[in-house]
Amino acid sequence: QVQFVESGGGLVQPGGSLRLSCTPSTGVYVLFDMSWYRQAAGKQRELVASIRSDGYTAYADSVKGRFHIHRDDAETGVILEMNNLEPEDTAVYYCNRGEGVPLGAWGQGTQVTVSS
């Protein structure tokens, strides 16, 4: 089973930007449908963005116009570009196979903290 590793999180001020990466743990070349999720402290995990194998993308209303999901150069992983970050974006971010329905095991995630 392919697992994915998230990276790129950190501490950023409101209005700042971060670039999250999701890469497969093994050398696999399959164009999966992929999604990014996030879980804030004390809240349920929520879908943030997804990208299908045909390139179609979708976003949660709360991040539309600020976040951008795309494939990495090798097309084995996905990137989440996050701009104009808000304190409400603070969460652990995870990626998983599937378009909005997680199909694989969850990884460790990467922490994003938006604070001044």
VEXGURO-575019 format. One line per 4 residues: number of its first residue (from 1); their letters; for each residue x negated, y negated, z of N, C-alpha, C, O, CB. Coordinates in pm, 1 decimal, always signed. Glycine has a CB too. Example, Ala and Ser with C-alpha at 12.3 -4.5 7.8 and 13.67 -1.06 7.14 Angstrom:
2
1) AS) -1319.0:+569.0:+780.0:-1230.0:+450.0:+780.0:-1320.0:+330.0:+780.0:-1423.6:+331.9:+846.5:-1130.8:+447.3:+904.6 ~ -1285.0:+225.0:+708.0:-1367.0:+106.0:+714.0:-1290.0:-3.0:+787.0:-1340.9:-113.8:+803.9:-1408.4:+59.8:+572.5 .
This chain:
116
1) QVQF) -85.3:+118.9:+0.0:+0.0:+0.0:+0.0:-88.8:-123.8:+0.0:-182.7:-134.1:+79.0:+96.5:-0.6:+123.0 ~ -58.2:-217.3:-89.3:-137.3:-338.6:-97.9:-100.6:-431.2:+16.8:+16.9:-455.4:+44.4:-116.3:-408.4:-233.5 ~ -203.4:-482.3:+82.7:-180.8:-584.5:+183.6:-245.5:-713.4:+137.5:-339.9:-712.9:+58.5:-236.3:-540.9:+321.5 ~ -193.4:-823.2:+187.8:-243.4:-953.6:+149.0:-296.6:-1027.1:+270.7:-247.8:-1009.9:+382.4:-134.0:-1035.4:+80.0 .
5) VESG) -398.0:-1109.6:+246.6:-463.6:-1184.3:+352.8:-442.0:-1332.3:+327.8:-469.6:-1383.5:+219.3:-615.0:-1150.5:+360.5 ~ -391.7:-1400.9:+431.1:-366.5:-1543.8:+420.3:-484.3:-1622.8:+476.9:-548.6:-1580.4:+572.9:-236.4:-1581.2:+493.3 ~ -511.8:-1738.6:+415.7:-618.3:-1825.5:+465.2:-590.3:-1968.8:+423.6:-503.0:-1994.4:+340.7:-756.2:-1779.6:+412.7 ~ -665.0:-2062.3:+481.9:-654.6:-2201.4:+441.1:-581.8:-2292.1:+538.5:-574.4:-2413.0:+516.8:-587.6:-2208.3:+311.8 .
9) GGLV) -528.3:-2235.6:+645.0:-458.5:-2318.8:+741.9:-553.5:-2406.2:+821.3:-675.5:-2395.3:+808.8:-378.2:-2232.8:+835.6 ~ -496.0:-2493.2:+903.4:-577.8:-2579.6:+986.1:-495.3:-2690.0:+1047.8:-372.3:-2688.6:+1044.3:-691.1:-2638.1:+905.6 ~ -566.7:-2785.7:+1104.4:-503.4:-2902.3:+1166.3:-511.3:-3019.0:+1069.1:-618.4:-3049.9:+1016.8:-571.2:-2938.3:+1302.3 ~ -398.8:-3083.1:+1045.3:-395.2:-3195.0:+951.6:-300.9:-3301.5:+1007.0:-205.5:-3270.2:+1078.1:-350.0:-3148.4:+809.1 .
13) QPGG) -328.2:-3424.8:+974.3:-242.9:-3533.5:+1018.8:-117.4:-3542.4:+931.8:-118.8:-3498.7:+816.8:-319.7:-3666.3:+1016.1 ~ -10.5:-3597.8:+985.0:+109.8:-3618.2:+902.8:+75.7:-3694.6:+775.7:-0.2:-3791.5:+777.2:+217.9:-3694.0:+982.5 ~ +133.9:-3648.1:+665.4:+102.9:-3706.5:+535.9:-12.6:-3640.9:+464.8:-37.6:-3669.1:+347.7:+74.0:-3849.5:+552.0 ~ -83.1:-3554.0:+533.4:-198.2:-3487.7:+473.3:-160.0:-3367.9:+387.5:-42.2:-3339.6:+365.7:-293.2:-3443.9:+580.6 .
17) SLRL) -262.9:-3298.2:+339.5:-242.2:-3185.7:+248.7:-326.0:-3066.2:+291.4:-431.3:-3080.9:+353.4:-276.4:-3225.6:+104.7 ~ -277.5:-2949.0:+257.3:-351.1:-2824.8:+277.4:-324.7:-2732.8:+159.5:-223.1:-2744.2:+90.9:-311.0:-2756.5:+411.1 ~ -418.0:-2641.9:+137.7:-404.8:-2543.5:+30.0:-420.6:-2404.6:+90.0:-529.4:-2367.0:+133.7:-510.5:-2568.1:-83.4 ~ -312.7:-2329.2:+92.1:-315.1:-2194.0:+148.2:-337.8:-2092.1:+36.5:-287.5:-2106.4:-75.0:-182.7:-2163.3:+223.9 .
21) SCTP) -414.6:-1989.8:+69.9:-441.9:-1882.4:-25.5:-390.1:-1750.1:+27.5:-392.1:-1724.6:+148.0:-592.2:-1872.6:-54.9 ~ -344.5:-1667.7:-62.2:-295.9:-1533.5:-30.1:-361.8:-1439.7:-129.5:-331.9:-1443.9:-248.8:-137.5:-1523.8:-36.2 ~ -451.3:-1354.8:-80.6:-526.1:-1267.2:-170.5:-507.6:-1121.2:-128.7:-492.0:-1093.0:-10.0:-676.4:-1304.9:-171.2 ~ -509.2:-1028.3:-224.5:-493.5:-887.4:-189.3:-616.0:-836.3:-115.5:-728.1:-879.4:-142.4:-468.4:-803.0:-314.5 .
25) STGV) -594.4:-745.3:-23.3:-704.6:-690.2:+55.3:-787.5:-591.0:-25.5:-900.4:-559.3:+12.1:-650.9:-622.6:+180.7 ~ -732.5:-541.9:-136.0:-806.9:-451.1:-222.8:-804.9:-505.7:-364.9:-722.5:-591.0:-397.8:-747.4:-307.4:-217.9 ~ -893.1:-458.0:-447.1:-899.9:-505.4:-584.5:-788.4:-447.3:-667.7:-802.1:-339.9:-726.2:-1033.6:-471.2:-646.0 ~ -679.9:-517.8:-672.4:-564.3:-469.7:-746.7:-523.0:-576.7:-844.5:-531.7:-695.8:-814.5:-447.2:-432.7:-652.4 .
29) YVLF) -478.8:-535.8:-959.7:-431.1:-633.0:-1056.8:-290.3:-596.2:-1097.3:-267.7:-525.6:-1195.6:-524.0:-639.7:-1180.1 ~ -196.2:-645.7:-1019.1:-54.8:-625.8:-1049.0:+13.7:-758.1:-1024.5:-5.7:-819.9:-919.8:+8.5:-511.0:-962.3 ~ +92.3:-801.5:-1117.9:+160.5:-929.4:-1105.1:+289.6:-909.0:-1026.7:+397.2:-889.8:-1083.2:+189.3:-991.5:-1244.5 ~ +274.8:-914.0:-895.6:+391.7:-897.0:-810.5:+473.6:-1024.7:-802.4:+420.9:-1134.2:-821.9:+349.7:-853.5:-671.3 .
33) DMSW) +602.6:-1010.7:-773.7:+678.6:-1123.5:-721.8:+623.5:-1148.8:-581.6:+603.5:-1055.0:-504.5:+836.2:-1095.1:-720.7 ~ +598.9:-1275.9:-549.0:+537.7:-1308.0:-421.4:+610.6:-1423.4:-354.1:+671.0:-1507.5:-420.6:+390.3:-1342.2:-440.2 ~ +604.2:-1426.1:-223.4:+667.9:-1533.5:-148.1:+580.6:-1578.1:-32.2:+499.7:-1501.2:+19.7:+804.3:-1489.0:-96.7 ~ +597.9:-1702.2:+7.2:+538.8:-1755.4:+129.3:+651.4:-1776.1:+230.2:+760.2:-1822.8:+196.5:+460.9:-1889.2:+102.0 .
37) YRQA) +621.8:-1740.1:+354.6:+713.6:-1757.9:+465.4:+641.3:-1835.7:+574.9:+519.2:-1850.8:+571.1:+766.0:-1620.8:+518.3 ~ +716.3:-1884.1:+670.8:+654.2:-1946.6:+787.4:+738.5:-1918.9:+910.6:+859.6:-1897.7:+903.0:+637.1:-2098.9:+766.2 ~ +670.8:-1919.8:+1023.7:+739.0:-1898.4:+1150.1:+685.8:-1997.5:+1251.7:+569.8:-1990.7:+1292.4:+720.8:-1753.2:+1199.8 ~ +771.2:-2088.8:+1291.9:+735.2:-2184.2:+1395.9:+758.8:-2120.4:+1532.2:+836.0:-2025.4:+1545.0:+816.3:-2315.7:+1381.5 .
41) AGKQ) +692.5:-2172.9:+1632.1:+703.5:-2118.8:+1767.4:+849.2:-2120.2:+1813.0:+916.3:-2223.3:+1806.8:+615.5:-2199.2:+1865.8 ~ +897.0:-2005.3:+1858.6:+1033.0:-1995.8:+1909.7:+1140.9:-1988.8:+1803.8:+1259.7:-1990.8:+1836.1:+1059.8:-2110.4:+1996.4 ~ +1101.4:-1980.5:+1677.7:+1199.8:-1977.3:+1569.1:+1182.4:-1852.0:+1484.4:+1079.6:-1784.6:+1491.1:+1187.4:-2102.7:+1481.0 ~ +1283.8:-1822.3:+1405.0:+1275.8:-1707.2:+1315.8:+1189.8:-1740.1:+1194.3:+1174.6:-1856.0:+1155.6:+1416.4:-1663.1:+1271.6 .
45) RELV) +1134.8:-1635.6:+1136.1:+1058.0:-1653.4:+1013.9:+1151.5:-1697.9:+901.9:+1263.4:-1648.2:+889.8:+984.0:-1522.8:+975.4 ~ +1104.6:-1791.8:+820.6:+1187.5:-1843.0:+712.6:+1110.7:-1843.4:+580.8:+988.2:-1855.5:+578.2:+1237.1:-1984.0:+745.5 ~ +1185.2:-1830.1:+472.7:+1127.5:-1833.0:+339.6:+1094.1:-1976.5:+302.0:+1175.2:-2067.2:+320.6:+1223.5:-1770.5:+236.6 ~ +974.9:-1996.1:+249.3:+929.6:-2129.4:+208.9:+931.0:-2144.0:+56.7:+985.7:-2240.7:+3.8:+788.3:-2156.9:+263.2 .
49) ASIR) +871.4:-2048.8:-12.7:+860.8:-2058.6:-158.3:+837.5:-1918.7:-215.3:+784.6:-1830.5:-147.7:+745.4:-2155.9:-200.2 ~ +877.7:-1900.7:-339.5:+855.6:-1772.4:-405.3:+820.4:-1794.6:-551.2:+854.3:-1897.1:-610.4:+979.6:-1682.1:-392.9 ~ +751.2:-1695.6:-608.3:+716.5:-1700.1:-749.5:+736.1:-1560.9:-807.0:+688.1:-1462.0:-751.6:+570.1:-1750.2:-771.0 ~ +807.4:-1554.5:-919.0:+833.2:-1425.5:-981.9:+722.5:-1392.3:-1082.8:+640.5:-1477.0:-1118.2:+971.2:-1426.0:-1051.3 .
53) SDGY) +723.0:-1268.2:-1127.0:+623.0:-1226.8:-1225.4:+639.6:-1301.6:-1356.8:+544.2:-1310.9:-1434.1:+631.7:-1076.8:-1249.9 ~ +758.8:-1355.5:-1384.4:+779.4:-1432.6:-1507.7:+748.0:-1580.2:-1489.3:+765.3:-1660.0:-1581.5:+922.3:-1416.9:-1555.9 ~ +701.7:-1616.6:-1369.3:+660.9:-1754.7:-1344.1:+766.3:-1841.8:-1278.7:+736.8:-1953.9:-1237.4:+620.5:-1817.0:-1470.8 ~ +888.3:-1792.4:-1268.7:+993.5:-1870.5:-1205.9:+960.9:-1893.9:-1058.9:+919.5:-1801.8:-988.3:+1129.5:-1800.1:-1220.7 .
57) TAYA) +979.6:-2017.1:-1013.3:+952.0:-2051.6:-874.9:+1076.2:-2107.4:-806.4:+1164.9:-2163.8:-870.4:+837.9:-2152.2:-867.3 ~ +1079.9:-2090.4:-676.8:+1190.4:-2142.8:-596.8:+1137.0:-2189.7:-462.5:+1037.2:-2137.8:-412.4:+1301.4:-2035.8:-577.5 ~ +1204.8:-2289.1:-404.4:+1157.0:-2349.9:-281.1:+1271.3:-2371.7:-182.8:+1386.2:-2391.9:-222.1:+1087.2:-2482.1:-310.8 ~ +1237.3:-2367.3:-54.5:+1333.2:-2407.9:+47.7:+1358.1:-2557.2:+32.4:+1268.9:-2632.1:-7.4:+1281.6:-2373.6:+191.6 .
61) DSVK) +1479.2:-2599.8:+64.0:+1512.7:-2741.6:+49.0:+1418.6:-2831.6:+128.1:+1387.9:-2943.1:+85.9:+1656.0:-2766.2:+93.0 ~ +1373.2:-2782.5:+242.8:+1290.1:-2864.5:+331.0:+1152.3:-2894.4:+273.0:+1084.6:-2986.0:+319.6:+1274.4:-2796.0:+463.9 ~ +1109.6:-2818.1:+171.4:+974.9:-2839.4:+116.5:+975.4:-2880.7:-29.9:+870.0:-2908.0:-87.3:+893.2:-2714.1:+131.9 ~ +1092.8:-2885.3:-90.1:+1101.1:-2922.4:-232.1:+1038.0:-3058.6:-256.0:+1060.9:-3154.0:-181.6:+1247.5:-2923.1:-279.5 .
65) GRFH) +958.0:-3065.2:-361.8:+891.1:-3189.9:-396.3:+761.2:-3212.4:-321.1:+684.3:-3302.3:-355.0:+982.4:-3304.0:-371.0 ~ +736.1:-3131.0:-218.9:+612.4:-3145.7:-141.0:+520.2:-3024.9:-154.5:+398.0:-3039.9:-151.9:+645.6:-3167.7:+5.5 ~ +576.6:-2907.0:-168.7:+498.1:-2783.8:-178.0:+502.8:-2731.7:-321.4:+599.7:-2753.2:-394.2:+551.1:-2676.0:-78.6 ~ +395.6:-2662.9:-360.0:+387.6:-2606.6:-494.0:+323.0:-2468.4:-486.0:+211.1:-2454.5:-436.7:+307.6:-2700.3:-589.1 .
69) IHRD) +394.1:-2366.0:-535.0:+341.7:-2230.0:-534.2:+294.9:-2194.7:-674.8:+363.1:-2224.6:-772.8:+449.0:-2128.7:-483.9 ~ +178.4:-2130.9:-684.7:+129.4:-2087.5:-816.1:+32.4:-1973.5:-797.1:-12.3:-1947.4:-685.4:+61.9:-2204.1:-893.1 ~ -0.8:-1904.9:-906.1:-96.2:-1794.1:-903.2:-237.5:-1849.9:-892.4:-265.2:-1961.7:-935.8:-82.0:-1704.5:-1029.6 ~ -325.7:-1770.6:-834.1:-466.2:-1811.7:-836.0:-524.9:-1779.7:-972.9:-457.6:-1719.8:-1056.9:-547.4:-1740.9:-722.9 .
73) DAET) -650.1:-1819.2:-995.9:-711.0:-1805.4:-1128.8:-716.0:-1659.7:-1174.5:-701.9:-1630.4:-1293.2:-852.0:-1863.9:-1128.4 ~ -736.2:-1569.3:-1079.3:-743.4:-1427.2:-1114.7:-605.6:-1365.2:-1129.4:-592.7:-1252.4:-1176.9:-822.6:-1351.0:-1010.1 ~ -503.3:-1437.7:-1089.2:-364.1:-1390.2:-1092.4:-343.0:-1267.2:-1005.6:-249.5:-1190.0:-1027.0:-322.8:-1359.0:-1235.2 ~ -430.5:-1249.6:-907.7:-409.2:-1139.6:-814.1:-351.1:-1189.6:-682.7:-302.4:-1110.6:-601.9:-540.1:-1065.6:-788.5 .
77) GVIL) -356.0:-1319.0:-661.5:-301.4:-1377.2:-538.9:-221.2:-1500.8:-571.4:-203.4:-1536.6:-687.8:-413.1:-1411.0:-439.5 ~ -173.2:-1565.5:-467.2:-94.7:-1686.4:-487.4:-145.9:-1797.9:-396.5:-204.1:-1773.6:-290.8:+54.7:-1659.3:-460.8 ~ -122.3:-1919.2:-441.1:-163.1:-2039.1:-369.9:-39.1:-2117.1:-329.3:+58.5:-2121.8:-404.1:-257.5:-2126.1:-456.6 ~ -42.0:-2177.5:-213.4:+62.5:-2270.9:-172.5:-4.5:-2405.6:-147.2:-78.2:-2423.5:-50.3:+139.7:-2219.8:-44.5 .
81) EMNN) +23.3:-2499.3:-236.8:-27.1:-2634.9:-221.1:+75.8:-2711.4:-138.7:+192.9:-2718.6:-176.1:-53.3:-2704.1:-360.6 ~ +32.3:-2768.3:-27.3:+124.1:-2839.0:+61.5:+81.0:-2983.9:+72.4:-31.0:-3013.2:+114.3:+129.1:-2772.6:+201.3 ~ +169.5:-3074.2:+34.7:+140.0:-3217.2:+36.7:+239.6:-3289.7:+126.7:+346.5:-3238.1:+159.3:+143.5:-3275.8:-106.4 ~ +201.3:-3409.8:+165.2:+287.3:-3493.2:+249.4:+341.3:-3412.4:+367.8:+461.6:-3410.4:+393.5:+404.2:-3551.6:+166.5 .
85) LEPE) +252.4:-3347.8:+437.3:+291.4:-3259.3:+546.4:+354.6:-3336.4:+661.7:+318.5:-3450.3:+691.5:+171.0:-3181.4:+596.2 ~ +449.3:-3270.3:+724.5:+523.9:-3329.2:+836.4:+505.0:-3241.5:+959.9:+475.7:-3122.6:+947.1:+676.2:-3344.2:+801.5 ~ +521.3:-3298.3:+1078.5:+508.2:-3216.7:+1199.9:+599.7:-3093.4:+1197.7:+566.7:-2989.8:+1255.5:+539.5:-3301.6:+1323.0 ~ +713.5:-3105.6:+1131.2:+807.3:-2992.6:+1122.9:+753.1:-2877.2:+1038.5:+809.5:-2767.7:+1040.1:+940.0:-3039.5:+1065.0 .
89) DTAV) +645.8:-2900.3:+965.9:+583.7:-2794.0:+886.8:+489.5:-2708.0:+970.9:+437.7:-2607.3:+922.6:+507.6:-2854.0:+769.2 ~ +467.5:-2746.5:+1094.4:+380.8:-2669.0:+1182.1:+436.4:-2529.2:+1202.9:+550.6:-2512.8:+1246.0:+363.4:-2739.5:+1316.4 ~ +355.9:-2428.9:+1172.3:+400.5:-2290.3:+1180.4:+285.4:-2198.8:+1141.4:+181.4:-2244.4:+1094.0:+523.9:-2265.8:+1089.3 ~ +305.6:-2069.5:+1162.0:+216.6:-1970.0:+1103.9:+274.8:-1933.4:+968.3:+393.1:-1901.1:+957.1:+200.9:-1843.3:+1197.0 .
93) YYCN) +191.5:-1938.7:+865.9:+235.4:-1912.7:+729.7:+189.6:-1773.4:+686.3:+75.2:-1733.8:+708.2:+181.1:-2020.6:+633.2 ~ +282.1:-1700.8:+624.4:+256.8:-1565.1:+578.6:+294.8:-1552.6:+430.8:+381.8:-1623.8:+380.6:+335.3:-1462.9:+664.4 ~ +226.9:-1459.8:+363.2:+271.7:-1425.9:+228.8:+312.5:-1278.7:+228.4:+272.3:-1200.7:+314.8:+159.8:-1454.3:+122.3 ~ +392.4:-1243.5:+129.8:+437.4:-1105.5:+118.7:+485.0:-1081.6:-22.3:+520.2:-1174.8:-94.5:+549.1:-1073.8:+220.8 .
97) RGEG) +485.6:-955.2:-60.7:+542.3:-918.1:-189.6:+691.8:-940.2:-185.9:+755.1:-937.6:-80.3:+509.4:-771.6:-225.1 ~ +747.8:-962.4:-307.0:+891.8:-974.8:-318.1:+936.7:-1118.1:-335.3:+868.0:-1211.8:-294.6:+957.4:-915.9:-197.9 ~ +1053.6:-1133.9:-396.6:+1109.9:-1266.3:-418.4:+1213.1:-1293.5:-310.1:+1332.3:-1269.2:-329.0:+1173.1:-1278.3:-560.1 ~ +1166.4:-1343.9:-196.6:+1256.2:-1379.4:-88.8:+1293.5:-1265.8:+4.3:+1349.9:-1288.4:+111.4:+1377.6:-1435.8:-145.0 .
101) VPLG) +1262.2:-1143.6:-36.3:+1286.0:-1026.9:+48.5:+1151.1:-959.0:+68.4:+1096.4:-904.0:-27.2:+1392.4:-928.0:-15.3 ~ +1096.2:-961.1:+188.6:+962.0:-904.9:+210.0:+958.1:-755.3:+185.8:+1037.5:-680.1:+242.3:+914.5:-934.5:+350.9 ~ +865.1:-712.5:+101.3:+856.8:-572.3:+62.3:+735.5:-500.8:+119.6:+726.6:-378.2:+112.6:+854.7:-561.6:-86.6 ~ +642.3:-576.0:+175.9:+521.1:-515.4:+226.4:+502.7:-540.3:+375.0:+589.0:-596.5:+442.4:+402.4:-567.0:+150.6 .
105) AWGQ) +387.7:-496.8:+423.4:+355.0:-520.4:+563.5:+313.9:-666.1:+584.0:+258.6:-729.0:+493.8:+242.4:-425.3:+609.8 ~ +340.6:-717.8:+700.3:+300.5:-854.9:+730.1:+152.9:-859.6:+768.2:+102.1:-770.9:+836.7:+387.2:-913.4:+843.4 ~ +85.1:-964.6:+722.4:-53.0:-986.4:+761.3:-60.2:-1069.7:+887.6:+38.8:-1086.2:+958.8:-130.4:-1053.8:+648.9 ~ -179.8:-1122.2:+914.4:-200.6:-1202.6:+1035.1:-146.2:-1343.9:+1020.9:-117.5:-1410.4:+1120.4:-347.8:-1208.3:+1068.9 .
109) GTQV) -132.4:-1388.8:+898.4:-86.1:-1525.4:+877.1:-197.6:-1625.9:+897.3:-307.5:-1591.3:+940.7:+29.1:-1557.1:+969.9 ~ -167.7:-1751.2:+865.2:-263.1:-1860.2:+885.9:-188.5:-1977.0:+950.4:-80.9:-2016.6:+905.5:-330.7:-1903.8:+750.4 ~ -247.9:-2030.4:+1055.8:-181.8:-2135.2:+1134.0:-197.3:-2270.8:+1066.0:-307.1:-2310.3:+1026.8:-239.0:-2140.4:+1276.8 ~ -85.6:-2340.5:+1053.1:-85.4:-2477.7:+1004.2:-29.2:-2565.6:+1115.1:+81.6:-2543.3:+1163.9:-1.8:-2492.0:+871.6 .
113) TVSS) -106.5:-2664.3:+1153.4:-63.5:-2757.0:+1257.3:-69.7:-2898.7:+1202.0:-174.6:-2944.5:+1156.8:-151.4:-2743.1:+1385.1 ~ +43.4:-2967.0:+1206.3:+51.7:-3104.4:+1156.9:+74.7:-3195.6:+1277.0:+181.8:-3195.9:+1337.7:+166.3:-3120.7:+1049.9 ~ -26.7:-3271.4:+1308.8:-19.4:-3353.6:+1428.9:-117.1:-3470.0:+1418.8:-223.9:-3458.4:+1358.6:-48.7:-3269.5:+1554.2 ~ -79.1:-3581.2:+1478.4:-169.6:-3696.1:+1482.6:-252.0:-3694.3:+1611.1:-334.3:-3783.2:+1633.0:-90.4:-3828.1:+1471.5 .
